[in-house]
Amino acid sequence: MADQRTLEEQRILLQYDKPFTSLEDYLEVGGFEALKTSLKMKPMQIIDLIKKSFLRGRGGAGFPAGIKWDGVRNNATGAHGHAPQRYLVCNFSEGEPGTYKDRFLVQKNPYALIEGMMIASYAIGTVNAIICIKVISQREIAILKRAIEECRQANFLGDNVLNSGHDFPLEIAIGPDSYLLGEDRAQLEVIEGKPPWPRAKGIIPVYVGLYDQPTCVNNVETLSTVPYIIRNGPDWFKSIGTADSPGTMIFTLTGDVQRPGMYELPLGTPLSTLINVYGGGPLMGRHVQAVFSGPTNAVIPADKLDTPLDYGSMRKIPSGLGSGGYTVLDNTACVLTMGLNFSKFLALESCGQCSSCKTGTGRITRGLELLEAGEATEETVLAILEDCHHIKGAGHCYLCTEEGIEIGSIFYNFPEVIVEHLEYGCLKNRHLVMPKIKSFDEETHTFTFDEAYFDRCASEGKYINYPGE
């Protein structure tokens, strides 16, 4: 039987329109009842419940949260042969252009995140829980500090929580405004007081994480969902979304639509519904040309807009959910220009540990600039495609693979655009903002972007490693 609930009725995290500005607001709607329930359960019962719900991480990879929790809980190996000291880290870096969901969620309700972290801390058996957030997110830092203190005063975190005999500390770690802060292994480096440089491949935080101890790293949205699953049960959660991707996701919709914004929808909702129903579609007389799923996934052409927004379906087209950020381009925009913006971003954010990444992103960016200027040759195109192929999987982290996938997909899906640029350069002079979001006005559905990003990178000493330089 078809689900008769509307998409709005299936919302989980944004079911209340007004933000929770005090702990009392959250308690009035059943806040922290899930924590009370959890403390009456055995830790593995909670983990089994999360596994049964098939909650997948909302930070990009979509890895099942319960399996990650289980891995950390049952890892009996600590550093240097000692008993393990387990950690929980909430990844609140949100550095991907086109994404704003975590900041928006905490502005609406920081208490669900705190409750989810306390439940996870109990289930995993942690000695400490840490929220790692960028220094530029001052509004969210202030909200979290206030909410944490309220919860500490109410004994929902800290020592002997709710007289259970369990201590659940929670602290905030401040990191730099670096894209790589969102890479889980680089984030652990920052918490340890080091630069945001990803650790070598094969070092998995579940086994060797913070201070070489078993560590669970989960996204803000993932942890905020946990209390609702505990409260309502895994079957309720699986009644929303799809079998492959249960529950909802908060989508950030930017670009050429009439109503940009933040929309929580059941996973499995078609991308066209997000764009045309919630985003109002493109301006009159225009049509969607392409959709960028951040800088991490293949660009989505117009003939794939009916693809369901779930992990399996997006992988088949092939693209990805990423962290739920979608930037729409209509037919007045140049898809190569947006690709160049993302390529420059990745080249600037590459830390330089892996020469294949720093030089590869630099060569690709330079080739795209030549295409834009009408100075490229067929050899330029071949060189770009060769670099896209060879840099995939060549670095410590996923950054250079992102570059290869996204730029390669533009050449694959829009060959006519490449031919046009070879002959004439870019014929669409429209300026496209690289959608690194600073803020969102919910009333006017307006995003403010970091338009000074590229100039600021130059002043801060970030550079693109162009060939021959």
Secondary structure, 3 states (H helix, E strand, C coil): CCCCCCCHHHCCCCCCCCCCCCHHHHHHCCCCHHHHHHCCCCHHHHHHHHHHHCCECCCCCCCEHHHHHHHHHCCCCCHHHCCCCEEEEEEECCCCCCCCHHHHHHHHCHHHHHHHHHHHHHHHCEEEEEEEEECCCHHHHHHHHHHHHHHHHCCCCECCHHHCCCCECEEEEEECCCHHHHCHHHHHHHHCCCCCCCCCCCCCCCCCCHHHCCEEEEEHHHHHHHHHHHHHCHHHHHCCECCCCECEEEEEEEECCCCCEEEEEECCCEHHHHHHHHCCCCCCCCCEEEEECCCCCCCEEHHHCCCECCHHHHHHCCCCCCCCEEEEEECCCCHHHHHHHHHHHHHHHCCCCCHHHHHHHHHHHHHHHHHHHCCCCHHHHHHHHHHHHHCCCCCCCCHHHHHHHHHHHHHHHCHHHHHHHHHHCCCCCCCCCCCCEEEEECCCCEEEECCCHHHHHHHCCCCCCCCCC
